[in-house]
Amino acid sequence: MPPNRLVQPKTPAKRAVPGVEPAKYGGARKFGGVIRGPGVPPCQGAGLDALSGQILFVFSVGKSTVSVLCDSQIRELVSIEPFQENDKRPGKISFGVSSYGYDVRVGTLFKIFTNVSANGGLAIVDPKKFDDDSFITVDTNDTGKDHVVIPPNSFALCETVETFAIPRDILAICVGKSTYARCGIIVNVTPLEPEWRGKVTIEISNTTPLPAKIYANEGIAQMIFLKADRTCAVSYADKNGKYQDQAGLVLPMVD
């Protein structure tokens, strides 16, 4: 469904939060991700069922606001090294600052998952005890190629070219680039928390039944920066997060 299409709820919510009358939200509509309609105050939001359009719940968000940083604000507020403009680069997957985000590049080092362990047995993915032997390490600086190949229905870990320092009142979320997404290649990164620093470890999944090429030193994902109107009480630096100041690709760790 296009993001700006109006969604007319078919029926009032069957369940309501305390103090909320479902019937009075029956005329509410969704426009551009915002709920507007009879009885929905500006300081409240509502959750819609994706299929029926029915309002499932209403929640209060108080008077707090969250804004998305534009290109000029990203330049001013977020430390990104090396910083690149989003210039036209023929034959390259785009990277650099965009209108409301920053397209990061994937580096040259990749760890590609293999389902055969070093002892010849079946490899097991265990987030509490992740074995480096489950990966084949490939560096395009050593191979002389501009890409790596991820096997069908497998994944690889890699790192960004860029190093970030996130301010205390900003959270960054990551989304994949359309070029790769249209090929069945999915990028996953958890949010960059306030005052987190380092290079980002990226997981790339090849969801297709065919081998997939990933191009080093070219765009791989977009970071979107959300600025809160209040500073968090505890930042990633305050709690000495285990992935703080990572200089490159880091495997899963559990404290």
N, C-alpha and C positions, 0 to 999 in steps of 0.2 A: 504494500500500500504506500503511495507517495506520502512523504512526511507532512505535506500541507493539505491533505485531503480531510474534509470535515467528516467526523465520525458521529453519527446520531445514535445514542443509546436506544436499544429496542425496548428494554424494560428497566424499571428501577432495580437497584441492588437488592439481592435477597438477604444479604448480611450487612450490617452497618456497625460502625464503631460507636462507642458510647457517646450519647449527646448529639448524634447526627441523624436526621430524618431522611431516609433514602428517597422518599417520594419527591422531595423538593429538588433533587438533582436530576430528575427525569428529562429536563430539557437541556442539560449541559452538553457541550460539544468540545471536541478536541481540535485545536488548530495550532499547527507548528509545534506540537509537543506540550502545549499549555491548555489546561482545562478552563473553559469559560462558560458561564451559563447562569440561569436563575439560581440564586441561593449559594453560589460558590464564591466566597470572598477571595480577594486577591492574595490573601495570606494563606490560602489553603490549596491543596492539590488533590487530584483524584486519580485512582488507578482504573484503567479500562481493560476489559477482556479483549484480547487481540482479535478474536473471531466475531463475537457478537456485538462489540461496542458497548456492552453493559458496564456501568460503573460498579466496581467491586468494592472499593474502599475510598475513603476520604481522609486526608491527613493534613495536619497543620505544619507549616514550615516557618511559623513566626514571621519576623520581619527581616531575617537574614537574607542576604543576596549573594549569589555566586556569579561571577562574570568570567567570560572567556577572553583570554588575552589576544589582541590583534597583533599584527606584525611589528608595529612600532613599539608596543608594550613588551613583546618578547625580547626585542633588542635591548630595551632598557632594564628589564627586571630579571631576566633569566640568564645565568652564565652557561653558555654553550661554546665549547672549544673543540675543533675549529668551527667558527660560524660561517655559514655559506648563504649567499643570496640564491633565490630560486630562479636562476638563469636558464635559458634554453640551452640544452646540451644534446645535440642531435645524436641519436642512437643510444642514449643513456636513459635509465629509469630515473625520473626526476628526484631531486633532493634539495634541501635548503628551506629557508623561511617561506611560509605561504601566508595567505590572508589572515587565517586564524589558527595557525599551527606551525610545526617545524617538521619537515620530512628528513628523517635520519638515514644515514648510510650504514650498510652492513660492512664489517671489516673483512680481513683476509683469512682469519682463523675460524675454522668450523670443526665441531665435533658431531659426526654423523652416527646415528644410532644403528647398531647391529644387533640382531636377535640371537647371535651365537656368542657364547662366552669364550674366554681365553682357554678354558679347560675342555672345550668341545661340547659342553652342556648347553641347555637352554637358558638364555639370559632372562633375568627378572628385574623389572623396574621397581625399585624400592626407594621412596623419597627419604626414608630415614637412614638408608645405607646405600647411597648411590655409588655404583662401581664404575670407575673410569674405564675399565676394560669393556664396558658396554658400548663404547664409542670408538670410531676410527677418526683420528685427528688428521685434518687436511688444512694446509696453509697454501693459499694460492701464490704467495710469494715464492714458495718452494717448487710448486708444480709448474709455474710459468703460465698458468691459464687464468682467464678472467672470471671463472665460475667454478662452482662445485656441483655435483649431482646428488640429489637426495633420492634414495630408492622409493619405489611405490609404497604407499601407506606407511611411511616411516617419517622420522623427523630429525632435525639437527639443531644444535645449540650454536650460537654465534655471539658476536659482540658488536656494539656500535663503534663507528669511527669517532663519534662525538663523546665528549665528557661533559656531564651536567652537574650543576650545583643548584638545587631547587630551593627557593626562598621559603621562609617559615610559614607564610600565608598562602602558599600555592601548592596545588596538587596537579600532577601530570598524568594523563591517561593516554594509552597507546591504541591506535587502530591500524589495520593493515592498509596497504596501498591497493588501489583498484586494479592496477596492472597485474599483480600477482593473484589477487582474489579471484579475478576472472579466469585464472588458470587452475583454480582449485588449490592454491597454496595459501595457507592461513598462518598469520603471525600472532603470537601471544606474548604479551608482556604485562606483568602486574603493575599497578599504579606506582609512580615515583612519588614517594611521600615527602612531606615538608622537611627540608634540610637534609634530604638524601644527596649524596655526592658520588660520582663515579661514572664509569662506562656501563651501559645497559646490556645485560645478558638477554638475548632474544631467542625464543623458541619458534622454529619454522616447521610447520607440518605440511607434508605432501599428502593430501587426501585423495589423490588420483591413483589409478591402477598403472600409471606409467612413471618412469623416472622424470625428475624435474630439475631444471637448471636454476641456480641462484647465483646472481652476478655480484661479485665482490666490489666494494667501493662505489656502489650505486644505491639508489633509494630502496628502502625495505619497509618502512612504516612511518606513520605520522604521530607526533606527540601533540596533544591538545592540553593547554595549560588553564586550569581553573583557579581563579583568585577569590578567596573568601573575604568577607568584610570584617572578620574577627580572626585573630591569630590563635592557633591551636595551643592547648595547655602543654602538650607533650609532643615533641617532634621526633623524627627518626634519629636525629643526632642525640637528643636527650636520653633515649632508651638504648643507645649504643647498638644499633641494629647490626646484625651479623654481615650484611652485605654493604656496609658503609665503606666508601672509598675504594671500591673494587676497581682494579686497574684494567680489567678485561673480563673474559669469559670465566664465570664461576659456576661450579656444579652445585646442586641442592645441598643445603646444610640444615641440621636441626640442632637447636641449642641443647 
